[in-house]
Each structure stands twice: as structure tokens, then as C-alpha cells.
Amino acid sequence: MERTVIRNAAVLSMDPAVGEHLDADVLIEGEKIAAVRPNIGPVDGREIDGRDMIVLPGFVDTHRHTWQSALRNTATDWSLAQYFGGVRGIMGELYTPDDMYVANHIGALEALDAGITTLVDWSHNNNSPDHSDMAVKGLKDAGLRAVFAYGNANREWFPISDLPTDFADVARVRRQHFSSDDGLVTMAFAA
């Protein structure tokens, strides 16, 4: 089993049983935190100098349109109407399934890099079953905890769509990609 210790870090555990520490070590065995306390002692494994660093649980992002990661900075000064017309109405339609994969994968990795270990992906660019499949794959391949919130591919500029949701595809995605509710990536419906 791989062992890693982070030495001499400030630890904000958010757990009353562990407490908060100004100078402590964090021992990780495999993928589990095995101990948090000052002066853990010698460890056969990797050591990380945590001086001047803070160790804390990952953040949770409850509303991210991960597929839009590839469009970063395109609509910074747009009105909401321009956003719906430009991003949802034009750019979203141009996305291929591979674009969905790349955007979701990069967006999820970007979240991890920012300390976000769990996110809810409001995925409303499911233009075809292949788009949905690749969006899910992008999240899963990134290795973070996520909720894939299947949304309507609204191509109209206003937020309320007259386009029907493809409930058959919602059910297919659930069956094909989410056989349980306790996986690293789970599913919800974004209404």
C-alpha cells in the first residue's frame, strides 16, 4: 500500500473529532487518510513538506456548466439574452460529441486543480445520445466526484424551452452509465 505523509501543515479538518491544527502531519495510506496529528514519526513512503500550506477537505461546486469550459471568457460582457442566444443557441449547437468530452474532461480537471473535488454538472448541451455519453465519459475520466445533471438541450435564446426533453435518452443514460447511486459519478435530472 502506498503511503504519503504531509508534514507540518496547518490542517482545517472540518471534523470536530479531528480538530484544527496549526502544525500537524497528515498520513495517507492508499486513498484513505489514516491519521492527522502532530509528529506522526517516520513513514516509509513519500513525504510532502506542508510548511506554509493549508490542508483542508475538497470544495463542492453545486452549479457548473462543465461543457462550457472550452468557451471560457467568450461571453464575459454579454447580457443574459446574449448568453442564451450565443452560447446556448449558436455555440452549443456546433459542439460535437468529442467537443463535449474534451470540455467536460478539461472542466473537471480544472475544478480539481482549484481544490474542487465534487461538482454538479448542469449538462444542458445533450444534443444527441453521443453528446450525453461523451459528457459522462469526460467527467468519469477526470476522476473527481460528480453529479451529471442531465438537462434539456435548449437551443432557443430564452430560458424556458418549448423543445421537449428526450426522456428516453435520460433513461438510457441512467441505465448505461449509472447502474448504482454510490459511484464516483452519479446522475440527476436538471429541470
NORFEN-V320802 format. One line per field, one symbol per residue. ss: DSSP state (2 for helix, 1 for strand, 0 for the rest). A space follows every 10 residues. Layout:
ss = ???
This chain:
ss = 0011111111 1100000001 1111111110 0111111000 0000011110 0001110011 1111022222 2000000002 2222222222 2222002222 2222222222 2220011111 1110000022 2222222222 2200111111 1000000000 0000002222 2222222000 0000111111 0
